[in-house]
Structure formats: C-alpha cells, structure tokens
Amino acid sequence: MFYVYILKSIKDGMLYTGYTNDLKKRFESHNKGKVFSTMKRLPMRLIYYEVCLNQQDATHREKYLKTAWGKKFIKNRLKNYLTGKTPLDNKK
C-alpha cells in the first residue's frame, strides 16, 4: 500500500503534499526535521491522506494534488477544516 498525504505547517499554515509506503515513519521524519522540504516549517500536522494499491497510482495522485485543480479539490474537500468551521456551523 502507498499513501498520498497532505501536511499542514503549524508555523506558517502552508501545505505539503507527498507520498510514501510507510505513512507513520514518513510523518515522523518530517517532524524530526529530516525532510529538507519541511524542516524549516515545523511542526507539521497530518490533515489528509489517501491509500493507493501501488506506487504508480500514488505518484499520479500526488502530481494531481499539486496542480491547480488538485489544490482546488483539497480546498473544497477540507473547507471546514481549513476555515476553522465545525460541522455544527453548517447547520444554521
């Protein structure tokens, strides 16, 4: 199994998208400062992930999520989380 994941920097609020075959280990590597792309943006929070059956699907999905359309998908998918709204806020 492979995982496509999105991290959010608690420091600057920016998102990071990646893929791995060991999500727990990769997340720990990010937060220990072992990943160059995120080492100056720590700490990171895992906010989203998807599971793929093979590496090729995971890399294609990661590339898609890094496009303008993919970013729009994530923004829509996580709109309550990213805006700080709770599910109860939508029931007004």
Rosetta blueprint (number, residue, H / E / L):
1 M L
2 F E
3 Y E
4 V E
5 Y E
6 I E
7 L E
8 K E
9 S E
10 I L
11 K L
12 D L
13 G L
14 M L
15 L E
16 Y E
17 T E
18 G E
19 Y E
20 T E
21 N L
22 D L
23 L H
24 K H
25 K H
26 R H
27 F H
28 E H
29 S H
30 H H
31 N H
32 K L
33 G L
34 K L
35 V L
36 F L
37 S L
38 T L
39 M L
40 K L
41 R L
42 L L
43 P L
44 M E
45 R E
46 L E
47 I E
48 Y E
49 Y E
50 E E
51 V E
52 C E
53 L L
54 N L
55 Q H
56 Q H
57 D H
58 A H
59 T H
60 H H
61 R H
62 E H
63 K H
64 Y H
65 L H
66 K L
67 T L
68 A H
69 W H
70 G H
71 K H
72 K H
73 F H
74 I H
75 K H
76 N H
77 R H
78 L L
79 K H
80 N H
81 Y H
82 L H
83 T H
84 G L
85 K L
86 T L
87 P H
88 L H
89 D H
90 N H
91 K H
92 K L
